[in-house]
Amino acid sequence: MICQTVKVGMECAFMSKKGCGFFGASCQTIIDKCVECNKIIDYEAGKYCKVYPDPKSKWLNGKCPTASHTKTEVVESTQKVNPLKASKRANKK
């Protein structure tokens, strides 16, 4: 249904005929960690996330899964290879 509390005119999964069904009866504003994200919508009541109604809960376990302003660091682990076993594997093929 269309939101009639905070994000007026936008589709909302929590909106029903009785009103907003989300915890606290409305979406929560963003926190400091969300400021540079490109999923922020600025409304009269404040800045809100397009994806999550409570952005603070998404940052509890590290970083937000949809944060566009953070980079994930990929750590490459080098595994020690036994040259004798590697040569035997190569000969089998």
C-alpha positions in Angstrom: 0.0 0.0 0.0 1.0 3.6 -0.3 2.7 5.1 2.8 0.7 7.8 4.6 3.0 8.4 7.6 6.6 9.4 6.7 7.2 8.5 3.1 3.9 9.9 1.7 3.1 8.6 -1.7 5.6 5.8 -1.8 4.9 2.0 -1.8 5.4 0.5 1.6 5.2 -3.2 2.7 4.3 -2.2 6.2 1.4 0.0 5.4 -2.1 -1.5 5.9 -5.7 -0.1 6.3 -5.1 0.3 10.0 -1.9 2.3 9.5 1.8 1.5 9.6 2.5 -1.9 11.0 6.2 -1.4 11.5 7.7 -1.3 15.1 7.0 2.2 16.4 4.3 2.8 13.7 6.7 4.6 11.4 10.1 4.3 9.7 13.2 5.4 11.6 15.6 8.1 10.4 19.1 7.2 9.2 22.1 7.1 11.5 25.6 8.7 11.1 27.0 5.7 9.3 24.4 6.0 6.5 25.1 9.6 5.6 27.1 9.0 2.4 24.9 6.2 1.1 23.0 6.7 -2.2 19.9 5.0 -0.9 18.8 7.9 1.2 15.6 9.9 0.5 15.2 13.3 2.0 11.7 14.1 3.2 10.2 16.9 5.2 10.4 14.9 8.4 14.1 13.9 7.9 16.3 11.6 5.9 15.2 8.0 5.5 16.5 4.8 3.8 14.8 3.6 0.7 15.5 -0.1 1.5 15.1 -0.5 5.3 12.6 1.0 7.7 15.1 0.8 10.6 18.6 1.4 9.3 20.2 1.3 12.8 19.4 -2.4 13.1 21.3 -3.2 9.9 24.5 -1.8 11.3 24.5 -3.9 14.5 26.4 -6.8 13.0 29.1 -4.9 11.2 28.0 -3.1 8.1 24.7 -2.6 6.3 24.3 -5.2 3.5 23.2 -2.6 1.0 25.5 0.2 1.9 26.8 1.8 -1.3 29.5 3.9 0.3 31.5 1.1 2.0 33.9 -1.3 0.3 34.4 -4.9 1.3 38.0 -5.9 1.6 38.9 -9.1 -0.1 41.7 -11.0 1.6 43.5 -13.4 -0.6 45.1 -16.3 1.2 48.0 -18.0 -0.4 48.0 -21.7 0.2 51.3 -23.6 0.4 51.5 -26.2 -2.4 53.6 -29.3 -2.1 55.6 -29.5 -5.3 55.7 -33.3 -5.3 51.9 -33.6 -5.1 51.4 -30.9 -7.7 53.6 -32.7 -10.2 51.7 -35.9 -9.6 48.3 -34.2 -10.2 49.7 -32.6 -13.4 50.8 -36.0 -14.7 47.4 -37.6 -14.1 45.7 -35.2 -16.6 
